[in-house]
Amino acid sequence: MTKIILTVAVIYAVWFIFKHKNRIAAAHRAVMAEKAREQARNAETATRKPGTPVAQDLLPCPKCGSYIPAGTRCSCEKA
């Protein structure tokens, strides 16, 4: 009977260790992916010269058809 209990305990310990190891590995991969994204963002901003304008999405005004930045109102609606 003690052999069965010991075998179950060993199997549980091995399962627990692998589960814990996989959690640590997943957390490490997530941290490394975030660092890679951060480095890519930093490299992108480092290559841009100071004072360079940032690109904006433009949408056509439904009334007059002129292109305006997304999220703003056209001057034809203000007047």
C-alpha positions as CSV (number, residue, x, y, z in Angstrom):
1,M,0.0,0.0,0.0
2,T,2.8,2.4,0.8
3,K,4.3,1.7,-2.7
4,I,1.1,2.9,-4.3
5,I,0.9,6.1,-2.2
6,L,4.6,6.8,-2.8
7,T,4.1,6.3,-6.6
8,V,1.1,8.7,-6.6
9,A,3.0,11.2,-4.6
10,V,6.0,11.1,-7.0
11,I,3.7,11.4,-10.0
12,Y,1.9,14.4,-8.4
13,A,5.3,16.0,-7.6
14,V,6.5,15.6,-11.2
15,W,3.3,16.9,-12.6
16,F,3.4,19.9,-10.2
17,I,7.0,20.7,-11.2
18,F,6.2,20.6,-14.9
19,K,3.1,22.8,-14.4
20,H,5.1,25.3,-12.4
21,K,8.0,25.2,-15.0
22,N,5.5,25.9,-17.9
23,R,4.0,28.8,-16.0
24,I,7.4,30.4,-15.5
25,A,8.3,29.8,-19.1
26,A,5.1,31.4,-20.4
27,A,5.6,34.4,-18.1
28,H,9.2,34.7,-19.4
29,R,8.0,34.6,-23.0
30,A,5.5,37.3,-22.4
31,V,8.1,39.5,-20.7
32,M,10.5,39.0,-23.6
33,A,7.8,39.7,-26.2
34,E,6.9,42.9,-24.4
35,K,10.6,43.9,-24.3
36,A,10.9,43.2,-28.0
37,R,7.9,45.4,-28.8
38,E,9.3,48.2,-26.6
39,Q,12.6,48.0,-28.4
40,A,10.9,48.2,-31.7
41,R,8.9,51.2,-30.6
42,N,12.1,52.9,-29.3
43,A,14.0,52.1,-32.5
44,E,11.2,53.6,-34.5
45,T,11.1,56.8,-32.5
46,A,15.0,57.0,-32.4
47,T,15.2,57.0,-36.2
48,R,12.7,59.8,-36.6
49,K,14.2,63.3,-36.6
50,P,12.9,65.7,-34.0
51,G,10.3,68.0,-35.4
52,T,9.2,65.4,-38.0
53,P,5.4,65.4,-38.2
54,V,3.6,62.2,-37.3
55,A,1.3,60.7,-39.9
56,Q,-2.4,61.1,-39.4
57,D,-5.4,59.3,-40.9
58,L,-7.5,61.6,-43.0
59,L,-11.2,61.1,-43.8
60,P,-13.3,62.9,-46.4
61,C,-15.9,65.3,-45.1
62,P,-19.4,64.0,-45.9
63,K,-20.6,67.6,-46.9
64,C,-17.8,69.2,-48.8
65,G,-15.5,66.3,-49.5
66,S,-12.3,67.9,-48.2
67,Y,-10.0,65.7,-46.2
68,I,-9.7,66.3,-42.4
69,P,-7.9,64.5,-39.6
70,A,-10.0,61.6,-38.1
71,G,-11.9,62.6,-35.1
72,T,-12.1,66.4,-35.9
73,R,-14.9,68.5,-37.4
74,C,-14.7,70.1,-40.8
75,S,-14.7,73.9,-41.1
76,C,-17.8,73.7,-43.3
77,E,-19.8,72.4,-40.3
78,K,-18.4,75.1,-38.0
79,A,-19.6,78.0,-40.1
